[in-house]
């Protein structure tokens, strides 16, 4: 393509408008007379859903590798592995003629009931951002674009096309935006996809603050903003709001609306030109990589198997695993023969092949008798005969493997889960088999937490295998038979019951709104603050070996926020087999001007260790590791004070706590105004200097309400009450002592503090 600006200047108004709306379900409009080709996009995010007919939305797609879904990927905590997966996805895009892969999705897991949670990484924005950035880097280093989605606060399926997520400024900036920010700034995705929903009353597709002020201006995003399919309600308003490309197409009426708006003066053509420039820039990038050739099906299948194994989390093990010495193993559950490896909806991949879990067990268990029964049907019907058959088989075996998959009727894009439960049949099956056979292991295939209290104490082992991708059946066998020591850890908390979850009383909303009333406190932040017992904590996962931590070191006992802090710790494999440990670093602010979570993840590292081997793991903490977002300053701030650095194996397994003192270098403006309380005046050094002379008099006058022994005359601590009243309100009660009206006195003090109003 020629110079982008030159092309923009040569385009007609109609051509510009056409470029900003899809030409088909998956492609942009070509402008042949100027040499502008079409650009082809395809659903992801854990595989390439490239439809054979580019004009059809939902027809069957071409074969591609179905990698594990995001809940599994995040449980690997392995950024290098996700980068490798990204490269493989890019290879398949190149072979299948795809310019931009629509993914990854990094919305926060506000509730475990979210129907699309299997497509998202975590309840923690730091972990989600790190994983997304690595995946994007892997894809784009090979010349294929990505689409970071769904921007923003798209955390449920219920009324997702129109509901307004009501989120306060601080929560938005600390929980729901940071993962996007990390991915945008570090990995520079070619495109960002807006969400369907409204954010604080404005559709994300029209939200200028979100798409322009934050994404493009504040974060420096240089790519194009694309709509989710059908997310645009007003094409002119969305262009003004910062949405560059509407999908899908064709949408002749939308194109004409843009032309009409420009000609009438309703839409500044400069806004349209900016969107056209961004689109042409990405189209030009896409053409730099020829889309030809083929991809290595077997190599990608092997990679999918490796990733699946790395993401599987051993939740319980009383010594049954790895399997050894059994002569007869009962294999029970539909999912052993019909692998449950992906979720429903737009991410549904047509796999190149599928590893059948039972067949993979047979490949390992040479000389071991393996017997299979169905155990449950694919729907939600209850069948006692299947349970009785499973019990009979389990009693005759040395061990039982229960493959339990959450049915798609309970977990898919388009609707949220009604509860955390397995089906009634599955729960009854697990309990009955466990009573008959104490050596029972449960293998779970699901995209989000499930309730286990009814049966967790009865079974010997539980392996969370997630929606494991097409090769996951082999990965399960690798772990069950000890070829691979499990190393995955949970990227989300598993609650005991739905009632305990942070968003419970605010889920899923109604009357067109969902209020994020839990604020900052989602996931482990909530469970920490409320001291609520959980089934399995964030960051948790067992291994076939053991790890010890030693020699934690801080680079300084006191440091400036701009200098950051380096933390290191030695980790030793003290067990008898090789394994991988995920070391986690959390930060706790001992004292802050606003409430903060008990601790927040700020670093992690996955380290591979041979038996007896020791490695030193280091973390570099920066300004943001210690900062919080202050809604009065509208920015991230640090404060002087002590911080605890927590090193551990999970959010509930902290091995070492070190303390360092931070010195803030910020010179924040004074935000004292007429709404400020006495306490706020006196805790601000500049405010205290101005108010102190009068404050002494105010205290003396207030003491007139006290008796001689110091008790409050009206049965209350009057000074404690006054501390949280505005200065003007307090002075009104002391008007008889003042030389001027209370309002005038407050105005005078504010003038001393800030100078004359401009």
TORMI-788250 format. One line per field, with one value per residue (C-alpha): residue number from 1; x, y, z. Coordinates in steps of 0.5 Angstrom, whole numbers, always signed. Layout:
N
pos NUM:...
u X:...
v Y:...
w Z:...
END
This chain:
758
pos 1:2:3:4:5:6:7:8:9:10:11:12:13:14:15:16:17:18:19:20:21:22:23:24:25:26:27:28:29:30:31:32:33:34:35:36:37:38:39:40:41:42:43:44:45:46:47:48:49:50:51:52:53:54:55:56:57:58:59:60:61:62:63:64:65:66:67:68:69:70:71:72:73:74:75:76:77:78:79:80:81:82:83:84:85:86:87:88:89:90:91:92:93:94:95:96:97:98:99:100:101:102:103:104:105:106:107:108:109:110:111:112:113:114:115:116:117:118:119:120:121:122:123:124:125:126:127:128:129:130:131:132:133:134:135:136:137:138:139:140:141:142:143:144:145:146:147:148:149:150:151:152:153:154:155:156:157:158:159:160:161:162:163:164:165:166:167:168:169:170:171:172:173:174:175:176:177:178:179:180:181:182:183:184:185:186:187:188:189:190:191:192:193:194:195:196:197:198:199:200:201:202:203:204:205:206:207:208:209:210:211:212:213:214:215:216:217:218:219:220:221:222:223:224:225:226:227:228:229:230:231:232:233:234:235:236:237:238:239:240:241:242:243:244:245:246:247:248:249:250:251:252:253:254:255:256:257:258:259:260:261:262:263:264:265:266:267:268:269:270:271:272:273:274:275:276:277:278:279:280:281:282:283:284:285:286:287:288:289:290:291:292:293:294:295:296:297:298:299:300:301:302:303:304:305:306:307:308:309:310:311:312:313:314:315:316:317:318:319:320:321:322:323:324:325:326:327:328:329:330:331:332:333:334:335:336:337:338:339:340:341:342:343:344:345:346:347:348:349:350:351:352:353:354:355:356:357:358:359:360:361:362:363:364:365:366:367:368:369:370:371:372:373:374:375:376:377:378:379:380:381:382:383:384:385:386:387:388:389:390:391:392:393:394:395:396:397:398:399:400:401:402:403:404:405:406:407:408:409:410:411:412:413:414:415:416:417:418:419:420:421:422:423:424:425:426:427:428:429:430:431:432:433:434:435:436:437:438:439:440:441:442:443:444:445:446:447:448:449:450:451:452:453:454:455:456:457:458:459:460:461:462:463:464:465:466:467:468:469:470:471:472:473:474:475:476:477:478:479:480:481:482:483:484:485:486:487:488:489:490:491:492:493:494:495:496:497:498:499:500:501:502:503:504:505:506:507:508:509:510:511:512:513:514:515:516:517:518:519:520:521:522:523:524:525:526:527:528:529:530:531:532:533:534:535:536:537:538:539:540:541:542:543:544:545:546:547:548:549:550:551:552:553:554:555:556:557:558:559:560:561:562:563:564:565:566:567:568:569:570:571:572:573:574:575:576:577:578:579:580:581:582:583:584:585:586:587:588:589:590:591:592:593:594:595:596:597:598:599:600:601:602:603:604:605:606:607:608:609:610:611:612:613:614:615:616:617:618:619:620:621:622:623:624:625:626:627:628:629:630:631:632:633:634:635:636:637:638:639:640:641:642:643:644:645:646:647:648:649:650:651:652:653:654:655:656:657:658:659:660:661:662:663:664:665:666:667:668:669:670:671:672:673:674:675:676:677:678:679:680:681:682:683:684:685:686:687:688:689:690:691:692:693:694:695:696:697:698:699:700:701:702:703:704:705:706:707:708:709:710:711:712:713:714:715:716:717:718:719:720:721:722:723:724:725:726:727:728:729:730:731:732:733:734:735:736:737:738:739:740:741:742:743:744:745:746:747:748:749:750:751:752:753:754:755:756:757:758
u +0:+2:+3:-3:-4:-4:-9:-14:-14:-15:-21:-28:-33:-37:-31:-28:-35:-35:-28:-31:-36:-35:-36:-38:-38:-31:-27:-26:-28:-23:-22:-19:-18:-13:-10:-13:-14:-19:-17:-20:-21:-23:-26:-21:-18:-16:-16:-17:-25:-24:-31:-30:-35:-32:-39:-43:-43:-44:-43:-38:-30:-24:-20:-15:-12:-16:-12:-14:-19:-16:-18:-13:-8:-8:-7:+0:+2:+7:+8:+13:+9:+3:+8:+10:+2:+1:+6:+3:-4:+0:+2:-5:-8:-2:-4:-12:-11:-13:-10:-13:-15:-20:-17:-15:-21:-19:-25:-25:-28:-33:-37:-36:-43:-40:-42:-36:-31:-28:-25:-22:-16:-17:-20:-14:-12:-4:-4:-9:-5:+1:-2:-5:+1:+5:+0:-1:+7:+7:+2:+4:+11:+10:+6:-1:-6:-10:-16:-16:-23:-28:-27:-29:-33:-36:-37:-43:-48:-54:-57:-50:-52:-55:-54:-50:-45:-45:-37:-34:-28:-23:-26:-26:-18:-16:-20:-23:-18:-11:-10:-12:-7:-2:-3:-4:+2:+7:+4:+1:-5:-7:-14:-18:-25:-31:-36:-43:-45:-46:-41:-44:-50:-46:-45:-38:-38:-40:-36:-31:-28:-26:-24:-21:-19:-17:-15:-12:-10:-8:-5:-3:-6:-4:-9:-16:-22:-27:-34:-36:-41:-47:-45:-46:-53:-51:-46:-45:-45:-40:-35:-35:-34:-28:-30:-26:-29:-36:-37:-40:-42:-45:-49:-51:-55:-50:-45:-50:-51:-44:-44:-50:-48:-41:-45:-50:-44:-47:-40:-33:-30:-23:-26:-28:-21:-18:-21:-20:-12:-12:-16:-11:-5:-7:-9:-2:+1:-3:-1:+6:+5:+3:-2:+0:+3:+1:+2:+5:-2:+2:+7:+1:-3:+3:+4:-3:-2:+4:+0:-6:-2:+2:-5:-8:-9:-8:-13:-13:-9:-8:-3:-7:-4:+1:-3:+2:+1:-6:-8:-16:-18:-25:-26:-33:-36:-38:-33:-28:-30:-33:-28:-30:-25:-28:-34:-40:-41:-36:-30:-32:-26:-27:-21:-16:-16:-19:-15:-20:-19:-20:-16:-10:-11:-10:-4:-1:-4:+0:-2:-7:-15:-19:-26:-31:-38:-42:-44:-48:-52:-50:-57:-59:-63:-63:-61:-60:-59:-52:-50:-51:-47:-41:-42:-41:-35:-32:-32:-29:-23:-17:-18:-24:-23:-29:-29:-34:-36:-40:-45:-46:-53:-50:-44:-43:-43:-50:-52:-49:-49:-55:-51:-44:-47:-45:-51:-55:-53:-46:-46:-50:-45:-39:-42:-44:-37:-33:-37:-36:-28:-24:-19:-23:-20:-25:-22:-26:-28:-31:-29:-30:-31:-36:-38:-35:-37:-42:-37:-30:-28:-30:-25:-18:-16:-19:-15:-18:-17:-21:-24:-17:-17:-16:-10:-13:-14:-7:-5:-10:-6:+1:-1:-5:+1:+6:+10:+8:+8:+2:+4:-2:-5:-11:-12:-19:-21:-26:-31:-35:-42:-45:-47:-40:-38:-37:-42:-47:-52:-51:-51:-54:-57:-64:-68:-62:-57:-52:-48:-41:-43:-37:-32:-25:-26:-27:-24:-19:-19:-26:-25:-19:-22:-28:-24:-29:-27:-26:-26:-19:-15:-13:-6:-7:-4:-1:+5:+8:+14:+15:+18:+22:+23:+29:+33:+28:+32:+30:+34:+33:+30:+28:+26:+23:+17:+21:+27:+22:+25:+28:+26:+29:+28:+31:+27:+29:+25:+26:+22:+24:+21:+22:+17:+15:+13:+10:+12:+8:+9:+4:+4:+1:+0:+0:-3:-7:-11:-16:-18:-14:-15:-11:-6:-5:-1:+5:+9:+10:+15:+14:+21:+23:+27:+30:+30:+35:+36:+35:+34:+34:+27:+28:+22:+22:+17:+16:+12:+5:+7:+5:+0:-7:-12:-15:-21:-20:-14:-16:-9:-5:-1:+4:+4:+10:+9:+11:+9:+10:+12:+9:+12:+8:+6:-1:-6:-7:+0:+5:+12:+16:+14:+19:+18:+20:+19:+17:+18:+13:+16:+9:+8:+0:-4:-8:-15:-18:-25:-31:-34:-28:-28:-24:-21:-19:-16:-12:-9:-7:+0:-2:-9:-7:-2:-8:-13:-9:-10:-18:-18:-15:-21:-26:-24:-24:-31:-33:-31:-36:-41:-36:-37:-31:-29:-29:-35:-39:-45:-50:-47:-42:-35:-37:-30:-30:-37:-34:-28:-32:-37:-35:-31:-37:-42:-38:-37:-45:-46:-40:-43:-44:-36:-34:-33:-36:-41:-39:-39:-35:-30:-29:-28:-23:-19:-20:-17:-11:-10:-11:-10:-16:-20:-19
v +0:+7:+13:+12:+20:+20:+15:+18:+25:+21:+17:+20:+21:+15:+10:+13:+11:+4:+3:+4:-2:-9:-11:-18:-22:-23:-18:-10:-6:-6:+0:-3:+3:+6:-1:-2:-10:-13:-15:-22:-23:-29:-31:-34:-34:-41:-43:-40:-41:-39:-40:-43:-38:-31:-28:-33:-32:-39:-44:-49:-47:-50:-55:-52:-53:-53:-50:-50:-45:-39:-41:-47:-42:-38:-44:-45:-38:-39:-33:-36:-42:-37:-34:-40:-42:-35:-36:-43:-39:-34:-40:-43:-36:-35:-42:-40:-33:-30:-23:-21:-26:-24:-25:-26:-24:-21:-19:-20:-26:-22:-28:-35:-36:-32:-36:-34:-35:-40:-35:-31:-31:-29:-25:-22:-16:-17:-24:-23:-17:-21:-27:-23:-19:-25:-29:-22:-22:-29:-28:-21:-23:-27:-21:-23:-18:-19:-16:-15:-16:-14:-7:-6:-9:-14:-19:-23:-26:-23:-18:-17:-13:-7:-8:-2:-4:+1:+2:+7:+11:+7:+0:+1:+4:-2:-8:-7:-3:-5:-12:-8:-3:-8:-11:-5:-1:-8:-12:-6:-11:-9:-8:-7:-10:-6:-9:-10:-7:+0:+3:+8:+9:+10:+4:+2:+3:+10:+11:+17:+17:+10:+9:+16:+19:+13:+8:+12:+18:+16:+9:+11:+6:+6:+1:+1:+0:-5:-7:-13:-16:-12:-8:-1:+2:+9:+9:+17:+17:+11:+14:+21:+16:+13:+7:+6:-1:-3:-11:-15:-12:-10:-5:+0:+4:+5:+7:+12:+15:+17:+20:+24:+26:+29:+33:+36:+38:+33:+29:+33:+29:+30:+24:+20:+21:+19:+12:+11:+12:+7:+2:+3:+3:-4:-7:-5:-8:-15:-15:-15:-22:-27:-32:-38:-45:-50:-51:-57:-61:-66:-61:-56:-62:-64:-56:-57:-63:-60:-53:-57:-61:-55:-52:-58:-57:-62:-60:-66:-72:-77:-81:-85:-81:-82:-89:-95:-102:-102:-108:-106:-99:-97:-91:-88:-82:-80:-75:-81:-83:-76:-71:-64:-60:-53:-48:-46:-40:-36:-39:-46:-49:-55:-59:-62:-68:-70:-74:-79:-79:-87:-89:-85:-88:-95:-92:-92:-98:-103:-110:-106:-108:-102:-102:-97:-95:-89:-86:-80:-78:-72:-68:-67:-73:-77:-85:-89:-95:-92:-90:-98:-100:-95:-98:-105:-104:-99:-105:-110:-105:-103:-96:-91:-85:-81:-76:-71:-66:-60:-60:-54:-53:-50:-47:-43:-36:-33:-35:-35:-41:-42:-44:-47:-54:-61:-64:-68:-75:-73:-71:-78:-82:-79:-80:-87:-89:-86:-90:-97:-95:-91:-90:-86:-80:-74:-71:-65:-61:-55:-47:-44:-47:-52:-54:-60:-60:-65:-70:-67:-71:-78:-78:-79:-74:-69:-66:-60:-61:-55:-54:-57:-57:-62:-66:-65:-73:-74:-69:-72:-79:-76:-73:-79:-84:-79:-77:-70:-68:-63:-56:-51:-47:-43:-37:-36:-37:-44:-42:-47:-44:-39:-35:-33:-30:-23:-20:-25:-19:-15:-21:-21:-14:-12:-6:-5:-4:-8:-5:-7:-6:-10:-5:-7:-13:-19:-26:-27:-19:-20:-27:-24:-18:-22:-27:-32:-40:-42:-49:-47:-41:-37:-39:-46:-53:-59:-63:-70:-66:-61:-54:-50:-43:-40:-33:-28:-21:-14:-10:-4:-3:+4:+6:+11:+10:+11:+7:+1:-5:-12:-18:-25:-32:-39:-44:-52:-58:-62:-68:-74:-72:-66:-61:-54:-49:-42:-37:-31:-24:-20:-13:-11:-3:-3:+4:+8:+14:+10:+3:-2:-10:-14:-16:-16:-20:-16:-21:-29:-34:-41:-45:-52:-56:-63:-66:-63:-57:-50:-43:-36:-33:-25:-20:-13:-8:-1:+5:+1:-5:+0:+5:+6:+10:+16:+18:+25:+26:+22:+19:+13:+15:+13:+15:+15:+8:+1:-4:-12:-16:-23:-29:-35:-41:-39:-33:-37:-40:-35:-37:-30:-23:-18:-10:-4:+3:+7:+14:+18:+23:+25:+33:+32:+38:+40:+38:+41:+45:+47:+40:+37:+35:+37:+31:+32:+39:+37:+31:+35:+39:+45:+45:+44:+50:+54:+51:+50:+57:+57:+50:+51:+56:+51:+46:+51:+53:+45:+44:+48:+42:+38:+37:+38:+31:+30:+27:+29:+33:+30:+23:+23:+25:+31:+32:+25:+27:+34:+31:+28:+34:+39:+46:+50:+45:+46:+53:+54:+51:+56:+62:+66:+66:+68:+75:+74:+69:+62:+61:+67:+64:+58:+62:+66:+60:+57:+63:+63:+55:+56:+63:+68:+64:+65
w +0:-1:+4:+9:+9:+2:+1:+6:+2:-4:-2:-3:+3:+1:+1:+8:+11:+7:+10:+17:+17:+15:+8:+10:+17:+17:+12:+11:+5:+0:-5:-11:-15:-9:-8:-1:+0:+5:+11:+14:+22:+25:+32:+37:+43:+44:+37:+30:+28:+21:+17:+10:+7:+9:+9:+14:+21:+24:+19:+20:+21:+18:+22:+27:+33:+39:+45:+52:+54:+58:+65:+64:+61:+67:+71:+68:+70:+65:+61:+56:+55:+53:+48:+45:+44:+41:+36:+34:+33:+29:+24:+24:+22:+16:+14:+14:+11:+17:+19:+26:+31:+35:+42:+48:+53:+59:+63:+70:+73:+78:+79:+78:+75:+69:+63:+59:+64:+61:+56:+61:+65:+72:+78:+79:+74:+75:+73:+67:+64:+64:+61:+56:+54:+53:+48:+44:+44:+41:+36:+33:+33:+27:+23:+25:+29:+35:+38:+46:+49:+51:+53:+58:+65:+60:+66:+65:+60:+63:+58:+56:+50:+54:+61:+64:+69:+74:+77:+81:+78:+83:+82:+75:+75:+80:+78:+71:+67:+69:+65:+59:+60:+61:+55:+51:+53:+53:+48:+43:+40:+33:+35:+41:+41:+45:+49:+48:+55:+57:+62:+67:+63:+56:+51:+51:+43:+44:+50:+49:+56:+55:+48:+47:+53:+57:+51:+46:+49:+56:+54:+47:+44:+36:+33:+31:+36:+33:+35:+38:+33:+33:+39:+35:+36:+33:+28:+28:+36:+36:+31:+35:+41:+38:+35:+29:+25:+26:+25:+22:+15:+10:+13:+8:+12:+17:+12:+9:+16:+16:+10:+11:+18:+15:+10:+15:+19:+25:+24:+23:+18:+21:+26:+20:+17:+24:+24:+17:+18:+24:+20:+14:+18:+21:+14:+11:+17:+15:+8:+10:+12:+6:+8:+5:+7:+12:+20:+23:+26:+30:+33:+35:+38:+42:+44:+46:+50:+54:+56:+58:+63:+65:+67:+70:+78:+83:+88:+93:+93:+99:+96:+90:+85:+81:+80:+81:+82:+80:+77:+75:+74:+73:+69:+70:+66:+60:+59:+59:+52:+50:+51:+54:+52:+50:+51:+47:+43:+38:+41:+39:+35:+29:+32:+28:+32:+39:+44:+47:+55:+56:+49:+52:+59:+55:+52:+59:+62:+59:+63:+67:+66:+64:+65:+63:+64:+62:+69:+67:+61:+57:+59:+66:+67:+73:+72:+78:+73:+71:+78:+80:+74:+76:+83:+81:+77:+82:+88:+83:+81:+85:+84:+80:+76:+75:+69:+71:+65:+67:+61:+56:+58:+65:+62:+55:+52:+52:+59:+66:+70:+75:+80:+82:+82:+78:+76:+81:+77:+78:+85:+87:+82:+86:+93:+91:+87:+93:+98:+94:+92:+97:+92:+88:+84:+80:+74:+73:+66:+67:+66:+72:+80:+82:+89:+92:+99:+98:+96:+97:+103:+100:+95:+95:+89:+85:+79:+76:+68:+66:+58:+57:+49:+44:+47:+54:+54:+54:+59:+64:+63:+63:+70:+73:+71:+73:+67:+69:+76:+76:+77:+75:+80:+81:+78:+81:+88:+89:+94:+98:+96:+92:+98:+100:+93:+93:+88:+91:+93:+86:+81:+76:+76:+74:+71:+66:+71:+75:+81:+82:+90:+92:+89:+89:+93:+88:+89:+94:+96:+98:+102:+105:+107:+110:+113:+109:+109:+102:+98:+95:+95:+89:+87:+90:+87:+89:+86:+87:+90:+95:+95:+101:+101:+104:+104:+102:+101:+100:+96:+101:+107:+105:+98:+94:+90:+83:+85:+86:+90:+88:+92:+92:+95:+94:+92:+93:+91:+97:+94:+90:+83:+78:+79:+78:+83:+82:+87:+88:+91:+94:+97:+103:+105:+113:+113:+107:+106:+103:+104:+101:+100:+105:+100:+92:+87:+84:+82:+80:+77:+75:+76:+74:+79:+79:+86:+91:+86:+89:+85:+86:+84:+83:+83:+81:+84:+81:+83:+81:+85:+91:+89:+89:+85:+88:+85:+88:+85:+79:+79:+82:+88:+93:+100:+105:+110:+111:+106:+107:+102:+102:+99:+98:+95:+94:+97:+103:+104:+105:+107:+109:+110:+109:+111:+107:+108:+102:+101:+96:+91:+89:+90:+90:+89:+95:+94:+100:+99:+102:+102:+106:+113:+119:+119:+112:+113:+119:+116:+110:+112:+108:+110:+118:+117:+115:+120:+126:+129:+128:+130:+137:+138:+136:+141:+146:+144:+144:+151:+153:+152:+157:+164:+169:+169:+161:+160:+154:+157:+152:+152:+146:+144:+141:+138:+134:+131:+129:+126:+120:+119:+114:+116:+115:+118:+125:+124:+124:+131:+133:+129:+136:+137:+130:+127:+120:+117:+117:+110:+109:+114:+110:+104:+107:+109:+102:+99:+104:+102:+94:+93:+90:+85:+78
END
